[in-house]
């Protein structure tokens, strides 16, 4: 894997949480400011790893056609979407898991979904890999049943 780094790259501050973080600030943020903002935002969305085990964001966001999105809007009029350069739209999987399927804060014994972020599966102590995968499969099936969309894990299973 290789990375191409730029000395004068464009800052990505169009994400809602980042935009809100810098709303009302007089000057444009620096690269260091954006880094600090992302760290602060993530602290509010992800559990403290010294207390709860997690792999972070478990599922990828979904990209669908504008036509598919228009159909989903009929059933879920508040569903957000982010236009992409290829005329498709990106749907936040967290929104579906929380607002359509109601998974945020769900707990099955030692495995669950983080109370502040529906994309984050957590191990509260002694959950097995099978229990985590079982919950993930339950979430995948719910999204498919209620929206017709296929979500996939962002994590890699080893």
N, C-alpha and C positions, 0 to 999 in steps of 0.2 A: 504494500500500500504506500502511496506517495501523496504528499500534500503540496499544493501550490499556495504559498503565502504571498500576500501583497502588502507592501509598505503603506499604501494609501487606498485600502479597500473601502467599499461602501458598507456602512453600518446597517445591520438589519434590525430596525426598531419598529417595523410595521405590525408585529404581533400585539394583540390586544393588551396583554399584561404589561409588556414593555412600553407600549404607547401610554398606558395609564400611569405607569411609574414616572414617566418623564412629563406628563401633562402639567402645564402651568409653570414649568421650569423656564427661566429666562434664556439660558444659553443652550446651544446644541450640545448633546452629550459627546464625550470623548469615548474612545475605545475602552479605556479603563472604566469609565462611568457605566457603559453598557455591560461590561463584565460583572461589575459589582451589582448592578440591577438584576442580572440573570441569576446570580448566586442568591440574592435576597428573595427573589420570586420563587425559586426552586425550594428554598428553605420552608416557604409557606405551603408548598404543594406536596412535598415528599417527607416521609417520616424520618426521624433521627435514626440513622443506621446503627448507632450504639444501643438502641432500644428495640428496634423492630427490623427484621430481615426483609429485604425487598430487592428485586432486580431493576427497580426504577420503572419507567414507562413500559408496560408489558405489550401493548398492542400498537400497531401502526395506524396512522390516520388513513382514511379511505379517499381515493380519488375516483370520481364518477363523472359521467357526462352531464352537461347542462340539462338535457332532457330528463335523465334519471333524477336529477335534483329537483326539477320542476314537479315531477310526479310525487316525490317524497314530501315536498312542501304542502301538497294538498292534505296529507295525513298529519304532518308535523310542521305547522306554519312558523314555528319559532326556530327551526333547525338552521344553525348558522352554516355558512359556506365561504370558502376563500377561493376566488377565481385564480386559475393557473394560466400560464403563458400559452398552453396548448388548447385553450377554450374549455377545458374540463374544470371541475371544482373540487376542492379538498374539503372533506367533511371531518370535523373533529370527532373522532371515535369516543373520546371522553364524554362528549355531550350526549351521544346516543346511549352509552352505558349508564349514564346518570339519569337523564330525562326521559328516555324511552323504556329502558329496562330496570331502572331503579337499583343499580348495583352499588353505588357509593355507600360505604359504611357497612356493607353486608359482611357477616362473619359466619363461617362454618367451622366451629372448633378453633383450631390453631391457624387456619388459613382464612384470608378475607380480602376485602377491597378497602383500600385506605379511605378514611372518612373525609379527606380533603381533596382527593383526586381519584376519579373512577378508573383511570388507566393503570393505577398502581396496585398490584397484588402484593399482599404482605404475609409473612410468616410470623405469627405471634408467639412462636416458641418451638413447637415440635412437629410442625406440618411436614409431611413427606413430599417428595417430588410428585408422586402420583396424586396427592391431594391438591397441589398447586395446579397441575395439569388438568385435573378434574374440574376445578373451578373455572379455569380458562376455557375449557370445552363447554361448560354451562353458559358462559358469557357469549361465546361464539354462536352457540345454538340460539340463544335469546335474540341476539342482533339479527340473525338470519330469519328467524320466525317473525319478528315484528317489523323488519324493514326490507327484507329480501337481500340485504347486503352481506358480503362475506368479509369478515375482519380476519386479520392474521397477526400472529405474534411478532413483536419486534425483537424479543429476546431470542437468543440461540440456545437450543437445548444440547447439552453435552453429556 
